[in-house]
Amino acid sequence: MRRSCHRRLCRLRLVLDLFISTKMNAENSSRPASATAGQVERVPRGLLRLIFAVSVIAFFLPNISITIDVIGNQSISMLGLVMSVISQAASGNSSSGQYYFHSLSAPNFWEDIVKNRDGAGGVLCAVSLLLLMGHYLLTVAWGFFTFALKQRHRLLTFLWLFSAAQYPIIFFIGARIMLNGMKPGFGDALVSDLALRPGLITWLLMLLAWVPLVRLMNPFGCQNWKSVKR
């Protein structure tokens, strides 16, 4: 009788230990997700949705503005730029791509970039445009995770905001460097009639993106990034 009671108590204790360990494991596994979504809530959800809407609209509006006094103003949207690249790729016109590839692989290419200010400015403009393209791709990813999966990722949000906030500043600086470097070869009068600027919608997107971006950044690097408000 005593042995049977002792066995039952041992079995009950094992069941209780198993239940407690399972519950603790479940709580520990749910902590990272809750910490990611509910640490110190600093970024308003409405502001991020506004940036998402502006990003979608900015894809179809002019992102680059080219002004020539004789011809006038020419605006280029990211949609038009992507469509032109796709049409060139579909037509099989790969000679320009091969030319640029050989130019980049040339041993004196980067040396010329350092010496010539117009080349350095062109590189800055190209890098800022590539990052802006990445922003539009991240807009799709951010919208999918936010609206479809109901998930928030701090790193994805940070990269999405940073790629939008950098474009007008870097592109404007690169365009100024490039135009100033072209003056000795083309003349001050001809270059002064040419203006290369980022689109107005990109300035608005930059101003909106810097507000949550500053809150997401950790200035001292000692603590985790602040999570996004759900």
C-alpha positions in Angstrom: 0.0 0.0 0.0 2.8 2.4 0.9 4.7 1.5 -2.3 1.6 2.2 -4.5 1.1 5.6 -2.8 4.7 6.4 -3.2 4.6 5.6 -6.9 1.5 7.7 -7.4 3.2 10.6 -5.7 6.3 10.2 -7.8 4.2 10.1 -11.0 2.2 13.2 -9.9 5.5 15.0 -9.1 6.9 14.1 -12.6 3.7 15.4 -14.2 3.9 18.7 -12.3 7.6 19.1 -13.1 6.9 18.5 -16.8 4.0 21.0 -16.8 6.0 23.7 -15.1 9.0 23.2 -17.4 6.8 23.3 -20.5 5.1 26.5 -19.3 8.5 28.2 -18.5 9.8 27.2 -22.0 6.7 28.7 -23.6 7.1 31.9 -21.6 10.8 32.2 -22.5 10.1 31.6 -26.2 7.5 34.4 -26.3 9.6 36.9 -24.6 11.8 38.0 -27.6 8.7 38.6 -29.7 7.0 40.6 -27.0 10.2 42.5 -26.3 10.6 43.3 -29.9 7.1 44.6 -30.2 6.7 46.2 -26.8 9.8 47.6 -25.3 9.9 51.4 -25.0 7.3 52.5 -27.5 8.5 55.6 -29.2 7.5 55.6 -32.9 3.8 56.3 -33.6 2.1 53.7 -35.8 0.3 56.5 -37.7 3.5 58.2 -38.7 4.9 55.0 -40.2 1.8 54.4 -42.1 1.9 58.0 -43.4 5.5 57.3 -44.6 4.4 54.1 -46.2 1.7 56.0 -48.2 4.1 58.8 -49.2 6.6 56.2 -50.4 4.0 54.5 -52.6 3.0 57.8 -54.1 6.6 59.0 -54.5 7.4 55.9 -56.7 5.1 57.4 -59.4 6.1 61.1 -58.9 9.3 62.8 -60.2 12.3 61.7 -58.2 14.9 63.6 -60.4 14.5 67.0 -61.9 16.8 68.1 -64.8 16.5 71.8 -65.8 18.2 73.2 -69.0 17.4 76.8 -69.9 17.1 76.1 -73.6 15.0 72.9 -73.4 13.2 73.4 -70.1 12.5 71.1 -67.1 12.5 67.3 -67.4 11.3 65.2 -64.6 12.0 61.5 -64.2 10.1 59.2 -61.9 11.4 56.0 -60.4 8.7 54.1 -62.4 9.9 55.6 -65.6 13.5 54.9 -64.7 12.8 51.2 -63.9 10.7 50.8 -67.1 13.5 52.3 -69.2 16.0 49.9 -67.7 13.6 46.9 -68.3 13.0 48.0 -71.9 16.7 48.2 -72.6 17.2 44.8 -71.0 14.4 43.3 -73.0 15.6 44.8 -76.3 19.0 43.1 -75.8 21.0 46.3 -75.7 23.7 45.1 -73.4 26.6 47.0 -75.0 26.3 49.9 -72.6 26.2 47.5 -69.6 29.4 45.7 -70.8 31.0 49.1 -71.3 30.3 50.2 -67.8 31.4 46.9 -66.4 34.8 47.1 -68.2 35.1 50.7 -67.0 34.5 49.8 -63.4 37.0 46.9 -63.7 39.7 49.1 -65.2 42.7 49.7 -62.9 42.6 53.5 -63.3 38.9 53.9 -62.9 38.8 54.6 -59.2 42.0 56.7 -59.5 40.2 58.9 -62.0 37.2 59.1 -59.6 39.4 60.5 -56.9 41.1 63.0 -59.2 38.0 64.2 -61.1 35.3 65.7 -59.0 32.6 65.2 -61.6 33.2 61.4 -61.4 33.0 61.4 -57.6 29.8 63.4 -57.8 28.3 60.9 -60.3 29.2 58.0 -58.0 27.4 59.7 -55.1 24.3 60.3 -57.3 24.3 56.7 -58.4 24.7 55.3 -54.9 21.9 57.5 -53.6 19.6 56.3 -56.5 20.4 52.7 -55.7 19.6 53.2 -52.1 16.3 54.9 -53.1 15.5 51.9 -55.3 16.2 49.7 -52.2 13.8 51.9 -50.2 10.9 51.2 -52.7 11.7 47.5 -52.5 11.7 47.6 -48.7 8.4 49.5 -48.8 6.8 46.4 -50.3 8.5 44.2 -47.7 7.6 46.5 -44.8 4.0 46.7 -45.9 3.8 42.9 -46.2 5.2 42.3 -42.7 3.1 45.1 -41.1 -0.3 44.7 -42.7 -0.3 41.0 -43.8 1.7 39.3 -41.0 1.1 41.9 -38.3 4.8 41.8 -37.4 7.3 44.6 -36.8 11.1 44.3 -37.3 13.3 47.1 -36.1 16.2 46.4 -38.5 13.8 46.3 -41.5 12.2 49.6 -40.3 15.6 51.2 -39.8 16.9 50.3 -43.3 13.6 51.3 -44.8 13.7 54.8 -43.2 17.4 55.3 -43.7 17.3 54.6 -47.5 14.6 57.2 -47.8 16.2 59.8 -45.6 19.6 59.8 -47.3 18.5 60.3 -50.9 17.9 64.1 -51.4 20.9 65.1 -49.4 23.4 62.7 -51.0 22.0 63.2 -54.5 22.0 67.0 -54.1 25.7 67.0 -52.9 26.7 64.6 -55.6 25.0 66.7 -58.3 26.7 69.9 -57.1 30.1 68.2 -57.1 29.5 66.7 -60.6 28.4 70.1 -62.1 31.3 72.0 -60.5 33.7 69.4 -61.9 32.3 69.8 -65.4 32.9 73.6 -65.5 36.6 73.4 -66.6 35.7 71.2 -69.6 32.3 72.6 -70.7 32.6 76.2 -69.5 30.8 78.1 -66.7 28.1 79.5 -69.0 27.0 76.1 -70.2 27.1 74.4 -66.8 25.3 77.2 -65.1 22.3 76.7 -67.4 22.1 73.1 -66.2 20.5 72.0 -62.9 20.1 68.5 -61.5 18.0 68.3 -58.4 16.0 65.6 -56.5 12.3 65.7 -56.7 10.2 67.7 -54.2 8.4 64.5 -53.1 11.7 63.0 -52.0 12.4 66.0 -49.7 9.0 65.5 -48.0 9.7 61.8 -47.7 13.1 62.6 -46.1 11.6 65.0 -43.6 9.0 62.4 -42.6 11.6 59.6 -42.4 14.0 61.4 -40.2 11.6 61.8 -37.3 11.1 58.1 -36.5 14.7 57.3 -37.7 16.2 59.5 -34.9 14.1 57.7 -32.4 15.1 54.3 -33.7 18.8 55.0 -33.6 20.7 54.4 -30.4 23.3 57.2 -30.1 25.5 55.4 -27.6 25.3 51.9 -28.9 24.9 50.5 -25.3 21.2 49.6 -25.4 18.9 47.9 -27.8 17.1 49.9 -30.4 13.7 51.1 -29.3 11.0 49.0 -30.8 8.2 50.1 -33.0 4.8 50.8 -31.5 2.3 48.3 -32.5 
